[in-house]
Amino acid sequence: MRARLGLPGLRLVGSLTRGCDPRLPGWGPVPAVRELLARTGRTTGDLAAVELVEAFAAQVLAFTDALRLPDDDARLCADGGALALGHPWGASGAVSVVRLFSRLVRAEAPAGSLGLAAAAVGGGLGVAGLFEVVR
């Protein structure tokens, strides 16, 4: 429908859920992102935007360090993260994808630009989704 109407959008390239030690709250997105990027043949350098649903500020520092992203990387939660914008129970993943849409599609990023949405889930889980701009 989107293509038939000539509208831009995001295409899901891949997604992954991974578990980790539940005593490491917030760490789950790291193994999920690492494996997702490896499976899709991408690196963090290929990403135009990253949305991380962070539950606490230290999580962002651990995430950026583990993925070798600068702490001040402009691609990471450019409009603020979950702490700054709200962390709606049960909808954080959807909110992250909508933020990617706004940052990439509405900002007219070229087709093929990649965005990553990632979140920690209670009990030691992490989820990650890789999206591509389509026009």
N, CA, C and O atoms as a printed pandas DataFrame, in Angstrom:
     atom_number atom_name residue_name chain_id  residue_number  x_coord  y_coord  z_coord
0              1         N          MET        A               1    0.826   -1.189    0.000
1              2        CA          MET        A               1    0.000    0.000    0.000
2              3         C          MET        A               1    0.872    1.255    0.000
3              4         O          MET        A               1    0.627    2.174   -0.781
4              5         N          ARG        A               2    1.883    1.304    0.863
5              6        CA          ARG        A               2    2.773    2.456    0.945
6              7         C          ARG        A               2    3.408    2.736   -0.397
7              8         O          ARG        A               2    3.386    3.871   -0.872
8              9         N          ALA        A               3    3.981    1.699   -1.020
9             10        CA          ALA        A               3    4.662    1.861   -2.300
10            11         C          ALA        A               3    3.687    2.279   -3.398
11            12         O          ALA        A               3    4.008    3.131   -4.228
12            13         N          ARG        A               4    2.508    1.684   -3.400
13            14        CA          ARG        A               4    1.508    2.012   -4.417
14            15         C          ARG        A               4    1.093    3.482   -4.328
15            16         O          ARG        A               4    0.796    4.113   -5.342
16            17         N          LEU        A               5    1.077    4.020   -3.103
17            18        CA          LEU        A               5    0.715    5.423   -2.913
18            19         C          LEU        A               5    1.914    6.355   -3.076
19            20         O          LEU        A               5    1.770    7.576   -3.032
20            21         N          GLY        A               6    3.101    5.768   -3.264
21            22        CA          GLY        A               6    4.294    6.582   -3.438
22            23         C          GLY        A               6    4.772    7.259   -2.169
23            24         O          GLY        A               6    5.402    8.315   -2.227
24            25         N          LEU        A               7    4.478    6.661   -1.025
25            26        CA          LEU        A               7    4.851    7.248    0.259
26            27         C          LEU        A               7    6.159    6.644    0.773
27            28         O          LEU        A               7    6.412    5.458    0.561
28            29         N          PRO        A               8    6.979    7.429    1.434
29            30        CA          PRO        A               8    8.197    6.892    2.030
30            31         C          PRO        A               8    7.871    6.123    3.301
31            32         O          PRO        A               8    6.787    6.268    3.866
32            33         N          GLY        A               9    8.807    5.314    3.741
33            34        CA          GLY        A               9    8.594    4.559    4.966
34            35         C          GLY        A               9    9.866    3.887    5.434
35            36         O          GLY        A               9   10.964    4.188    4.965
36            37         N          LEU        A              10    9.698    2.983    6.355
37            38        CA          LEU        A              10   10.801    2.178    6.881
38            39         C          LEU        A              10   10.522    0.717    6.581
39            40         O          LEU        A              10    9.392    0.250    6.724
40            41         N          ARG        A              11   11.544    0.003    6.169
41            42        CA          ARG        A              11   11.458   -1.438    5.944
42            43         C          ARG        A              11   12.260   -2.125    7.030
43            44         O          ARG        A              11   13.399   -1.740    7.298
44            45         N          LEU        A              12   11.682   -3.138    7.661
45            46        CA          LEU        A              12   12.402   -3.912    8.666
46            47         C          LEU        A              12   13.414   -4.808    7.971
47            48         O          LEU        A              12   13.040   -5.708    7.219
48            49         N          VAL        A              13   14.679   -4.564    8.217
49            50        CA          VAL        A              13   15.754   -5.367    7.643
50            51         C          VAL        A              13   15.947   -6.637    8.460
51            52         O          VAL        A              13   16.169   -7.713    7.905
52            53         N          GLY        A              14   15.862   -6.507    9.771
53            54        CA          GLY        A              14   16.014   -7.660   10.651
54            55         C          GLY        A              14   15.765   -7.267   12.090
55            56         O          GLY        A              14   15.825   -6.091   12.449
56            57         N          SER        A              15   15.485   -8.265   12.909
57            58        CA          SER        A              15   15.280   -8.025   14.335
58            59         C          SER        A              15   15.798   -9.229   15.105
59            60         O          SER        A              15   15.923  -10.330   14.569
60            61         N          LEU        A              16   16.093   -8.992   16.365
61            62        CA          LEU        A              16   16.667  -10.052   17.183
62            63         C          LEU        A              16   16.346   -9.812   18.648
63            64         O          LEU        A              16   16.320   -8.669   19.107
64            65         N          THR        A              17   16.106  -10.869   19.366
65            66        CA          THR        A              17   15.944  -10.824   20.818
66            67         C          THR        A              17   17.003  -11.732   21.420
67            68         O          THR        A              17   17.176  -12.868   20.979
68            69         N          ARG        A              18   17.697  -11.245   22.403
69            70        CA          ARG        A              18   18.741  -12.030   23.064
70            71         C          ARG        A              18   18.606  -11.889   24.572
71            72         O          ARG        A              18   18.138  -10.869   25.077
72            73         N          GLY        A              19   19.021  -12.918   25.269
73            74        CA          GLY        A              19   19.026  -12.883   26.720
74            75         C          GLY        A              19   20.429  -12.646   27.251
75            76         O          GLY        A              19   21.424  -12.884   26.566
76            77         N          CYS        A              20   20.482  -12.179   28.472
77            78        CA          CYS        A              20   21.755  -11.997   29.154
78            79         C          CYS        A              20   21.509  -12.221   30.647
79            80         O          CYS        A              20   20.384  -12.487   31.070
80            81         N          ASP        A              21   22.543  -12.113   31.408
81            82        CA          ASP        A              21   22.441  -12.298   32.852
82            83         C          ASP        A              21   21.454  -11.275   33.418
83            84         O          ASP        A              21   21.683  -10.074   33.277
84            85         N          PRO        A              22   20.377  -11.709   34.045
85            86        CA          PRO        A              22   19.387  -10.764   34.569
86            87         C          PRO        A              22   19.940   -9.879   35.685
87            88         O          PRO        A              22   19.305   -8.898   36.071
88            89         N          ARG        A              23   21.114  -10.219   36.201
89            90        CA          ARG        A              23   21.735   -9.353   37.211
90            91         C          ARG        A              23   22.433   -8.150   36.574
91            92         O          ARG        A              23   23.008   -7.317   37.274
92            93         N          LEU        A              24   22.378   -8.067   35.235
93            94        CA          LEU        A              24   22.969   -6.936   34.512
94            95         C          LEU        A              24   21.845   -6.147   33.829
95            96         O          LEU        A              24   21.702   -6.205   32.608
96            97         N          PRO        A              25   21.059   -5.421   34.603
97            98        CA          PRO        A              25   19.923   -4.718   34.005
98            99         C          PRO        A              25   20.393   -3.720   32.952
99           100         O          PRO        A              25   21.350   -2.974   33.158
100          101         N          GLY        A              26   19.714   -3.729   31.852
101          102        CA          GLY        A              26   20.033   -2.792   30.786
102          103         C          GLY        A              26   21.052   -3.277   29.787
103          104         O          GLY        A              26   21.257   -2.619   28.767
104          105         N          TRP        A              27   21.704   -4.406   30.033
105          106        CA          TRP        A              27   22.754   -4.897   29.148
106          107         C          TRP        A              27   22.196   -5.634   27.927
107          108         O          TRP        A              27   22.888   -5.743   26.915
108          109         N          GLY        A              28   20.987   -6.132   27.998
109          110        CA          GLY        A              28   20.402   -6.954   26.946
110          111         C          GLY        A              28   20.517   -6.431   25.529
111          112         O          GLY        A              28   20.745   -7.231   24.622
112          113         N          PRO        A              29   20.371   -5.121   25.278
113          114        CA          PRO        A              29   20.485   -4.646   23.895
114          115         C          PRO        A              29   21.866   -4.870   23.279
115          116         O          PRO        A              29   21.983   -4.974   22.058
116          117         N          VAL        A              30   22.902   -4.945   24.095
117          118        CA          VAL        A              30   24.256   -5.083   23.544
118          119         C          VAL        A              30   24.412   -6.382   22.761
119          120         O          VAL        A              30   24.786   -6.324   21.590
120          121         N          PRO        A              31   24.142   -7.561   23.346
121          122        CA          PRO        A              31   24.272   -8.772   22.535
122          123         C          PRO        A              31   23.270   -8.831   21.384
123          124         O          PRO        A              31   23.573   -9.383   20.325
124          125         N          ALA        A              32   22.075   -8.264   21.587
125          126        CA          ALA        A              32   21.078   -8.260   20.505
126          127         C          ALA        A              32   21.575   -7.424   19.319
127          128         O          ALA        A              32   21.469   -7.856   18.171
128          129         N          VAL        A              33   22.109   -6.244   19.588
129          130        CA          VAL        A              33   22.598   -5.375   18.512
130          131         C          VAL        A              33   23.816   -5.996   17.838
131          132         O          VAL        A              33   23.912   -6.013   16.611
132          133         N          ARG        A              34   24.743   -6.503   18.641
133          134        CA          ARG        A              34   25.948   -7.113   18.060
134          135         C          ARG        A              34   25.588   -8.224   17.081
135          136         O          ARG        A              34   26.107   -8.265   15.965
136          137         N          GLU        A              35   24.707   -9.117   17.495
137          138        CA          GLU        A              35   24.359  -10.241   16.625
138          139         C          GLU        A              35   23.530   -9.801   15.426
139          140         O          GLU        A              35   23.707  -10.322   14.325
140          141         N          LEU        A              36   22.635   -8.854   15.629
141          142        CA          LEU        A              36   21.825   -8.359   14.514
142          143         C          LEU        A              36   22.716   -7.719   13.444
143          144         O          LEU        A              36   22.546   -7.984   12.254
144          145         N          LEU        A              37   23.649   -6.890   13.861
145          146        CA          LEU        A              37   24.547   -6.266   12.892
146          147         C          LEU        A              37   25.395   -7.317   12.183
147          148         O          LEU        A              37   25.604   -7.233   10.973
148          149         N          ALA        A              38   25.879   -8.299   12.925
149          150        CA          ALA        A              38   26.684   -9.356   12.305
150          151         C          ALA        A              38   25.853  -10.150   11.295
151          152         O          ALA        A              38   26.328  -10.441   10.197
152          153         N          ARG        A              39   24.634  -10.496   11.652
153          154        CA          ARG        A              39   23.773  -11.276   10.750
154          155         C          ARG        A              39   23.418  -10.527    9.471
155          156         O          ARG        A              39   23.243  -11.133    8.414
156          157         N          THR        A              40   23.315   -9.208    9.575
157          158        CA          THR        A              40   22.925   -8.417    8.411
158          159         C          THR        A              40   24.142   -7.841    7.675
159          160         O          THR        A              40   23.990   -7.129    6.682
160          161         N          GLY        A              41   25.337   -8.148    8.161
161          162        CA          GLY        A              41   26.554   -7.668    7.514
162          163         C          GLY        A              41   26.767   -6.173    7.649
163          164         O          GLY        A              41   27.377   -5.545    6.782
164          165         N          ARG        A              42   26.274   -5.611    8.715
165          166        CA          ARG        A              42   26.384   -4.162    8.952
166          167         C          ARG        A              42   27.263   -3.899   10.161
167          168         O          ARG        A              42   27.572   -4.802   10.939
168          169         N          THR        A              43   27.658   -2.639   10.299
169          170        CA          THR        A              43   28.407   -2.188   11.477
170          171         C          THR        A              43   27.725   -0.941   12.015
171          172         O          THR        A              43   26.823   -0.395   11.379
172          173         N          THR        A              44   28.153   -0.494   13.176
173          174        CA          THR        A              44   27.589    0.744   13.727
174          175         C          THR        A              44   27.900    1.922   12.816
175          176         O          THR        A              44   27.165    2.909   12.818
176          177         N          GLY        A              45   28.959    1.839   12.049
177          178        CA          GLY        A              45   29.294    2.896   11.114
178          179         C          GLY        A              45   28.286    3.052    9.989
179          180         O          GLY        A              45   28.239    4.101    9.348
180          181         N          ASP        A              46   27.485    2.033    9.738
181          182        CA          ASP        A              46   26.467    2.079    8.687
182          183         C          ASP        A              46   25.176    2.760    9.140
183          184         O          ASP        A              46   24.293    3.021    8.322
184          185         N          LEU        A              47   25.064    3.046   10.427
185          186        CA          LEU        A              47   23.807    3.550   10.979
186          187         C          LEU        A              47   23.709    5.068   10.886
187          188         O          LEU        A              47   24.648    5.784   11.233
188          189         N          ALA        A              48   22.572    5.546   10.420
189          190        CA          ALA        A              48   22.313    6.986   10.367
190          191         C          ALA        A              48   21.668    7.477   11.654
191          192         O          ALA        A              48   21.790    8.651   12.002
192          193         N          ALA        A              49   20.979    6.583   12.366
193          194        CA          ALA        A              49   20.293    6.962   13.597
194          195         C          ALA        A              49   20.176    5.735   14.506
195          196         O          ALA        A              49   20.032    4.605   14.037
196          197         N          VAL        A              50   20.240    5.987   15.811
197          198        CA          VAL        A              50   20.101    4.930   16.812
198          199         C          VAL        A              50   19.149    5.432   17.888
199          200         O          VAL        A              50   19.329    6.522   18.432
200          201         N          GLU        A              51   18.146    4.637   18.185
201          202        CA          GLU        A              51   17.229    4.939   19.285
202          203         C          GLU        A              51   17.350    3.839   20.324
203          204         O          GLU        A              51   17.028    2.684   20.048
204          205         N          LEU        A              52   17.806    4.184   21.498
205          206        CA          LEU        A              52   17.957    3.242   22.604
206          207         C          LEU        A              52   16.955    3.611   23.685
207          208         O          LEU        A              52   16.942    4.744   24.164
208          209         N          VAL        A              53   16.127    2.669   24.064
209          210        CA          VAL        A              53   15.221    2.891   25.182
210          211         C          VAL        A              53   16.025    2.618   26.439
211          212         O          VAL        A              53   16.243    1.468   26.820
212          213         N          GLU        A              54   16.459    3.688   27.073
213          214        CA          GLU        A              54   17.288    3.501   28.261
214          215         C          GLU        A              54   16.447    3.677   29.517
215          216         O          GLU        A              54   15.604    4.569   29.611
216          217         N          ALA        A              55   16.701    2.812   30.463
217          218        CA          ALA        A              55   15.992    2.893   31.729
218          219         C          ALA        A              55   16.732    3.784   32.719
219          220         O          ALA        A              55   16.137    4.305   33.663
220          221         N          PHE        A              56   18.019    3.954   32.502
221          222        CA          PHE        A              56   18.827    4.808   33.381
222          223         C          PHE        A              56   20.073    5.249   32.618
223          224         O          PHE        A              56   20.515    4.569   31.692
224          225         N          ALA        A              57   20.631    6.378   33.007
225          226        CA          ALA        A              57   21.721    7.002   32.248
226          227         C          ALA        A              57   22.956    6.115   32.130
227          228         O          ALA        A              57   23.610    6.116   31.087
228          229         N          ALA        A              58   23.286    5.368   33.160
229          230        CA          ALA        A              58   24.476    4.513   33.102
230          231         C          ALA        A              58   24.358    3.459   32.007
231          232         O          ALA        A              58   25.366    3.006   31.466
232          233         N          GLN        A              59   23.146    3.077   31.687
233          234        CA          GLN        A              59   22.942    2.088   30.625
234          235         C          GLN        A              59   23.443    2.632   29.295
235          236         O          GLN        A              59   24.062    1.898   28.524
236          237         N          VAL        A              60   23.190    3.891   29.017
237          238        CA          VAL        A              60   23.627    4.490   27.759
238          239         C          VAL        A              60   25.150    4.444   27.668
239          240         O          VAL        A              60   25.701    4.129   26.613
240          241         N          LEU        A              61   25.824    4.755   28.759
241          242        CA          LEU        A              61   27.288    4.731   28.761
242          243         C          LEU        A              61   27.815    3.323   28.524
243          244         O          LEU        A              61   28.772    3.141   27.771
244          245         N          ALA        A              62   27.207    2.328   29.154
245          246        CA          ALA        A              62   27.639    0.937   28.941
246          247         C          ALA        A              62   27.377    0.511   27.494
247          248         O          ALA        A              62   28.208   -0.160   26.883
248          249         N          PHE        A              63   26.229    0.898   26.951
249          250        CA          PHE        A              63   25.850    0.563   25.575
250          251         C          PHE        A              63   26.826    1.189   24.581
251          252         O          PHE        A              63   27.339    0.503   23.697
252          253         N          THR        A              64   27.083    2.487   24.722
253          254        CA          THR        A              64   27.983    3.153   23.784
254          255         C          THR        A              64   29.400    2.610   23.894
255          256         O          THR        A              64   30.091    2.459   22.887
256          257         N          ASP        A              65   29.829    2.319   25.103
257          258        CA          ASP        A              65   31.180    1.769   25.290
258          259         C          ASP        A              65   31.293    0.391   24.639
259          260         O          ASP        A              65   32.261    0.116   23.929
260          261         N          ALA        A              66   30.318   -0.464   24.876
261          262        CA          ALA        A              66   30.357   -1.830   24.345
262          263         C          ALA        A              66   30.308   -1.850   22.818
263          264         O          ALA        A              66   30.920   -2.711   22.185
264          265         N          LEU        A              67   29.585   -0.907   22.233
265          266        CA          LEU        A              67   29.454   -0.869   20.771
266          267         C          LEU        A              67   30.437    0.108   20.132
267          268         O          LEU        A              67   30.382    0.366   18.929
268          269         N          ARG        A              68   31.324    0.640   20.945
269          270        CA          ARG        A              68   32.364    1.576   20.478
270          271         C          ARG        A              68   31.777    2.796   19.768
271          272         O          ARG        A              68   32.267    3.228   18.725
272          273         N          LEU        A              69   30.720    3.334   20.360
273          274        CA          LEU        A              69   30.132    4.587   19.887
274          275         C          LEU        A              69   30.600    5.702   20.816
275          276         O          LEU        A              69   30.676    5.494   22.027
276          277         N          PRO        A              70   30.911    6.868   20.286
277          278        CA          PRO        A              70   31.265    7.982   21.177
278          279         C          PRO        A              70   30.085    8.316   22.092
279          280         O          PRO        A              70   28.932    8.225   21.672
280          281         N          ASP        A              71   30.363    8.696   23.319
281          282        CA          ASP        A              71   29.294    9.055   24.256
282          283         C          ASP        A              71   28.441   10.205   23.731
283          284         O          ASP        A              71   27.259   10.308   24.059
284          285         N          ASP        A              72   29.037   11.059   22.925
285          286        CA          ASP        A              72   28.318   12.221   22.395
286          287         C          ASP        A              72   27.912   12.032   20.933
287          288         O          ASP        A              72   27.753   13.010   20.202
288          289         N          ASP        A              73   27.748   10.805   20.514
289          290        CA          ASP        A              73   27.393   10.496   19.130
290          291         C          ASP        A              73   26.037   11.117   18.792
291          292         O          ASP        A              73   25.031   10.802   19.427
292          293         N          ALA        A              74   26.015   11.988   17.804
293          294        CA          ALA        A              74   24.787   12.694   17.420
294          295         C          ALA        A              74   23.718   11.753   16.869
295          296         O          ALA        A              74   22.547   12.126   16.797
296          297         N          ARG        A              75   24.104   10.547   16.483
297          298        CA          ARG        A              75   23.124    9.596   15.955
298          299         C          ARG        A              75   22.298    8.954   17.060
299          300         O          ARG        A              75   21.228    8.411   16.785
300          301         N          LEU        A              76   22.764    9.002   18.290
301          302        CA          LEU        A              76   22.131    8.299   19.410
302          303         C          LEU        A              76   21.108    9.184   20.112
303          304         O          LEU        A              76   21.455   10.203   20.710
304          305         N          CYS        A              77   19.851    8.783   20.031
305          306        CA          CYS        A              77   18.753    9.465   20.735
306          307         C          CYS        A              77   18.867   10.979   20.612
307          308         O          CYS        A              77   18.887   11.690   21.617
308          309         N          ALA        A              78   18.942   11.464   19.389
309          310        CA          ALA        A              78   19.168   12.888   19.137
310          311         C          ALA        A              78   18.105   13.788   19.766
311          312         O          ALA        A              78   18.386   14.944   20.081
312          313         N          ASP        A              79   16.911   13.282   19.947
313          314        CA          ASP        A              79   15.831   14.079   20.531
314          315         C          ASP        A              79   15.594   13.740   22.001
315          316         O          ASP        A              79   14.560   14.098   22.564
316          317         N          GLY        A              80   16.539   13.059   22.612
317          318        CA          GLY        A              80   16.385   12.612   23.992
318          319         C          GLY        A              80   15.956   11.163   24.013
319          320         O          GLY        A              80   15.409   10.650   23.037
320          321         N          GLY        A              81   16.202   10.517   25.112
321          322        CA          GLY        A              81   15.847    9.108   25.236
322          323         C          GLY        A              81   14.611    8.918   26.084
323          324         O          GLY        A              81   13.858    9.859   26.336
324          325         N          ALA        A              82   14.414    7.690   26.520
325          326        CA          ALA        A              82   13.212    7.349   27.284
326          327         C          ALA        A              82   13.088    8.176   28.558
327          328         O          ALA        A              82   11.987    8.560   28.952
328          329         N          LEU        A              83   14.218    8.448   29.196
329          330        CA          LEU        A              83   14.156    9.235   30.425
330          331         C          LEU        A              83   13.675   10.657   30.151
331          332         O          LEU        A              83   12.917   11.220   30.941
332          333         N          ALA        A              84   14.107   11.231   29.048
333          334        CA          ALA        A              84   13.757   12.607   28.727
334          335         C          ALA        A              84   12.362   12.738   28.134
335          336         O          ALA        A              84   11.673   13.726   28.386
336          337         N          LEU        A              85   11.940   11.758   27.353
337          338        CA          LEU        A              85   10.692   11.877   26.598
338          339         C          LEU        A              85    9.555   11.016   27.127
339          340         O          LEU        A              85    8.448   11.051   26.590
340          341         N          GLY        A              86    9.813   10.260   28.155
341          342        CA          GLY        A              86    8.785    9.375   28.685
342          343         C          GLY        A              86    9.032    7.945   28.256
343          344         O          GLY        A              86    9.586    7.694   27.186
344          345         N          HIS        A              87    8.629    7.031   29.077
345          346        CA          HIS        A              87    8.912    5.613   28.883
346          347         C          HIS        A              87    7.592    4.869   29.055
347          348         O          HIS        A              87    7.358    4.257   30.097
348          349         N          PRO        A              88    6.716    4.916   28.030
349          350        CA          PRO        A              88    5.375    4.348   28.175
350          351         C          PRO        A              88    5.402    2.838   28.343
351          352         O          PRO        A              88    5.962    2.127   27.508
352          353         N          TRP        A              89    4.820    2.363   29.381
353          354        CA          TRP        A              89    4.797    0.943   29.692
354          355         C          TRP        A              89    4.205    0.164   28.527
355          356         O          TRP        A              89    3.070    0.414   28.121
356          357         N          GLY        A              90    4.969   -0.777   27.990
357          358        CA          GLY        A              90    4.479   -1.641   26.935
358          359         C          GLY        A              90    4.529   -1.055   25.532
359          360         O          GLY        A              90    4.172   -1.741   24.574
360          361         N          ALA        A              91    4.961    0.190   25.381
361          362        CA          ALA        A              91    4.973    0.804   24.047
362          363         C          ALA        A              91    6.328    1.390   23.679
363          364         O          ALA        A              91    6.450    2.070   22.661
364          365         N          SER        A              92    7.329    1.139   24.481
365          366        CA          SER        A              92    8.630    1.768   24.242
366          367         C          SER        A              92    9.238    1.383   22.901
367          368         O          SER        A              92    9.846    2.223   22.237
368          369         N          GLY        A              93    9.085    0.140   22.496
369          370        CA          GLY        A              93    9.614   -0.284   21.205
370          371         C          GLY        A              93    8.934    0.437   20.063
371          372         O          GLY        A              93    9.597    0.893   19.131
372          373         N          ALA        A              94    7.628    0.545   20.124
373          374        CA          ALA        A              94    6.889    1.251   19.079
374          375         C          ALA        A              94    7.280    2.719   19.037
375          376         O          ALA        A              94    7.424    3.291   17.956
376          377         N          VAL        A              95    7.453    3.330   20.192
377          378        CA          VAL        A              95    7.859    4.734   20.254
378          379         C          VAL        A              95    9.238    4.904   19.615
379          380         O          VAL        A              95    9.469    5.887   18.910
380          381         N          SER        A              96   10.146    3.975   19.848
381          382        CA          SER        A              96   11.482    4.057   19.255
382          383         C          SER        A              96   11.422    4.009   17.733
383          384         O          SER        A              96   12.144    4.742   17.058
384          385         N          VAL        A              97   10.571    3.157   17.198
385          386        CA          VAL        A              97   10.453    3.052   15.743
386          387         C          VAL        A              97    9.823    4.327   15.170
387          388         O          VAL        A              97   10.229    4.787   14.103
388          389         N          VAL        A              98    8.850    4.892   15.856
389          390        CA          VAL        A              98    8.252    6.149   15.406
390          391         C          VAL        A              98    9.300    7.262   15.431
391          392         O          VAL        A              98    9.328    8.105   14.535
392          393         N          ARG        A              99   10.155    7.270   16.445
393          394        CA          ARG        A              99   11.235    8.263   16.496
394          395         C          ARG        A              99   12.196    8.070   15.326
395          396         O          ARG        A              99   12.634    9.047   14.718
396          397         N          LEU        A             100   12.526    6.826   15.006
397          398        CA          LEU        A             100   13.368    6.574   13.833
398          399         C          LEU        A             100   12.701    7.099   12.567
399          400         O          LEU        A             100   13.344    7.727   11.727
400          401         N          PHE        A             101   11.409    6.837   12.445
401          402        CA          PHE        A             101   10.666    7.321   11.274
402          403         C          PHE        A             101   10.789    8.839   11.168
403          404         O          PHE        A             101   11.080    9.369   10.096
404          405         N          SER        A             102   10.569    9.527   12.271
405          406        CA          SER        A             102   10.649   10.988   12.261
406          407         C          SER        A             102   12.048   11.472   11.921
407          408         O          SER        A             102   12.216   12.403   11.133
408          409         N          ARG        A             103   13.045   10.843   12.512
409          410        CA          ARG        A             103   14.425   11.280   12.297
410          411         C          ARG        A             103   14.921   10.971   10.893
411          412         O          ARG        A             103   15.737   11.717   10.351
412          413         N          LEU        A             104   14.451    9.901   10.303
413          414        CA          LEU        A             104   14.964    9.491    9.000
414          415         C          LEU        A             104   14.026    9.855    7.847
415          416         O          LEU        A             104   14.422   10.566    6.923
416          417         N          VAL        A             105   12.815    9.381    7.901
417          418        CA          VAL        A             105   11.886    9.556    6.780
418          419         C          VAL        A             105   11.405   11.001    6.695
419          420         O          VAL        A             105   11.481   11.615    5.631
420          421         N          ARG        A             106   10.919   11.542    7.791
421          422        CA          ARG        A             106   10.411   12.914    7.763
422          423         C          ARG        A             106   11.513   13.927    7.538
423          424         O          ARG        A             106   11.268   15.015    7.016
424          425         N          ALA        A             107   12.739   13.569    7.934
425          426        CA          ALA        A             107   13.886   14.469    7.716
426          427         C          ALA        A             107   14.496   14.264    6.330
427          428         O          ALA        A             107   15.522   14.861    6.000
428          429         N          GLU        A             108   13.858   13.417    5.525
429          430        CA          GLU        A             108   14.257   13.177    4.143
430          431         C          GLU        A             108   15.640   12.553    3.990
431          432         O          GLU        A             108   16.395   12.909    3.085
432          433         N          ALA        A             109   15.964   11.622    4.879
433          434        CA          ALA        A             109   17.196   10.842    4.706
434          435         C          ALA        A             109   17.062   10.054    3.405
435          436         O          ALA        A             109   15.962    9.631    3.051
436          437         N          PRO        A             110   18.149    9.856    2.704
437          438        CA          PRO        A             110   18.061    9.138    1.428
438          439         C          PRO        A             110   17.635    7.685    1.603
439          440         O          PRO        A             110   17.847    7.074    2.651
440          441         N          ALA        A             111   17.030    7.151    0.551
441          442        CA          ALA        A             111   16.668    5.731    0.553
442          443         C          ALA        A             111   17.908    4.919    0.868
443          444         O          ALA        A             111   19.006    5.230    0.409
444          445         N          GLY        A             112   17.718    3.881    1.650
445          446        CA          GLY        A             112   18.829    3.019    2.040
446          447         C          GLY        A             112   19.459    3.398    3.362
447          448         O          GLY        A             112   20.225    2.611    3.919
448          449         N          SER        A             113   19.161    4.589    3.889
449          450        CA          SER        A             113   19.682    4.976    5.198
450          451         C          SER        A             113   19.169    4.000    6.248
451          452         O          SER        A             113   18.025    3.550    6.185
452          453         N          LEU        A             114   20.023    3.677    7.209
453          454        CA          LEU        A             114   19.678    2.676    8.220
454          455         C          LEU        A             114   19.487    3.298    9.594
455          456         O          LEU        A             114   20.196    4.225    9.983
456          457         N          GLY        A             115   18.516    2.765   10.312
457          458        CA          GLY        A             115   18.273    3.165   11.688
458          459         C          GLY        A             115   18.138    1.940   12.565
459          460         O          GLY        A             115   17.663    0.895   12.121
460          461         N          LEU        A             116   18.556    2.071   13.808
461          462        CA          LEU        A             116   18.518    0.973   14.768
462          463         C          LEU        A             116   17.676    1.374   15.961
463          464         O          LEU        A             116   17.854    2.457   16.518
464          465         N          ALA        A             117   16.762    0.507   16.354
465          466        CA          ALA        A             117   15.992    0.689   17.586
466          467         C          ALA        A             117   16.344   -0.473   18.507
467          468         O          ALA        A             117   16.344   -1.630   18.087
468          469         N          ALA        A             118   16.644   -0.157   19.771
469          470        CA          ALA        A             118   17.028   -1.201   20.720
470          471         C          ALA        A             118   16.453   -0.881   22.092
471          472         O          ALA        A             118   16.268    0.281   22.454
472          473         N          ALA        A             119   16.175   -1.941   22.846
473          474        CA          ALA        A             119   15.613   -1.766   24.183
474          475         C          ALA        A             119   16.005   -2.926   25.076
475          476         O          ALA        A             119   16.168   -4.059   24.624
476          477         N          ALA        A             120   16.151   -2.615   26.351
477          478        CA          ALA        A             120   16.322   -3.640   27.372
478          479         C          ALA        A             120   14.934   -4.019   27.882
479          480         O          ALA        A             120   14.046   -3.175   28.002
480          481         N          VAL        A             121   14.772   -5.289   28.174
481          482        CA          VAL        A             121   13.501   -5.790   28.673
482          483         C          VAL        A             121   13.785   -6.442   30.020
483          484         O          VAL        A             121   14.818   -7.088   30.195
484          485         N          GLY        A             122   12.890   -6.277   30.953
485          486        CA          GLY        A             122   13.084   -6.846   32.275
486          487         C          GLY        A             122   13.429   -8.320   32.243
487          488         O          GLY        A             122   12.960   -9.058   31.377
488          489         N          GLY        A             123   14.251   -8.749   33.189
489          490        CA          GLY        A             123   14.614  -10.149   33.300
490          491         C          GLY        A             123   15.806  -10.553   32.460
491          492         O          GLY        A             123   16.089  -11.744   32.323
492          493         N          GLY        A             124   16.515   -9.580   31.890
493          494        CA          GLY        A             124   17.727   -9.896   31.158
494          495         C          GLY        A             124   17.567  -10.087   29.667
495          496         O          GLY        A             124   18.370  -10.786   29.048
496          497         N          LEU        A             125   16.569   -9.495   29.083
497          498        CA          LEU        A             125   16.392   -9.592   27.637
498          499         C          LEU        A             125   16.768   -8.279   26.963
499          500         O          LEU        A             125   16.736   -7.213   27.578
500          501         N          GLY        A             126   17.118   -8.378   25.704
501          502        CA          GLY        A             126   17.367   -7.206   24.881
502          503         C          GLY        A             126   16.787   -7.450   23.514
503          504         O          GLY        A             126   16.828   -8.570   23.006
504          505         N          VAL        A             127   16.242   -6.400   22.909
505          506        CA          VAL        A             127   15.688   -6.499   21.568
506          507         C          VAL        A             127   16.332   -5.429   20.694
507          508         O          VAL        A             127   16.715   -4.361   21.171
508          509         N          ALA        A             128   16.441   -5.738   19.409
509          510        CA          ALA        A             128   16.999   -4.782   18.459
510          511         C          ALA        A             128   16.313   -4.964   17.113
511          512         O          ALA        A             128   16.011   -6.082   16.697
512          513         N          GLY        A             129   16.077   -3.852   16.448
513          514        CA          GLY        A             129   15.494   -3.864   15.115
514          515         C          GLY        A             129   16.286   -2.944   14.216
515          516         O          GLY        A             129   16.620   -1.823   14.600
516          517         N          LEU        A             130   16.588   -3.415   13.020
517          518        CA          LEU        A             130   17.316   -2.629   12.030
518          519         C          LEU        A             130   16.336   -2.266   10.925
519          520         O          LEU        A             130   15.677   -3.143   10.367
520          521         N          PHE        A             131   16.234   -0.981   10.607
521          522        CA          PHE        A             131   15.263   -0.463    9.641
522          523         C          PHE        A             131   15.974    0.305    8.541
523          524         O          PHE        A             131   17.009    0.930    8.773
524          525         N          GLU        A             132   15.408    0.252    7.342
525          526        CA          GLU        A             132   15.953    0.944    6.185
526          527         C          GLU        A             132   14.916    1.897    5.601
527          528         O          GLU        A             132   13.741    1.550    5.483
528          529         N          VAL        A             133   15.351    3.082    5.240
529          530        CA          VAL        A             133   14.462    4.048    4.596
530          531         C          VAL        A             133   14.147    3.586    3.175
531          532         O          VAL        A             133   15.052    3.248    2.412
532          533         N          VAL        A             134   12.877    3.572    2.830
533          534        CA          VAL        A             134   12.435    3.251    1.486
534          535         C          VAL        A             134   11.644    4.449    0.946
535          536         O          VAL        A             134   10.891    5.101    1.669
536          537         N          ARG        A             135   11.839    4.705   -0.322
537          538        CA          ARG        A             135   11.162    5.844   -0.964
538          539         C          ARG        A             135   10.532    5.393   -2.263
539          540         O          ARG        A             135    9.913    6.196   -2.961
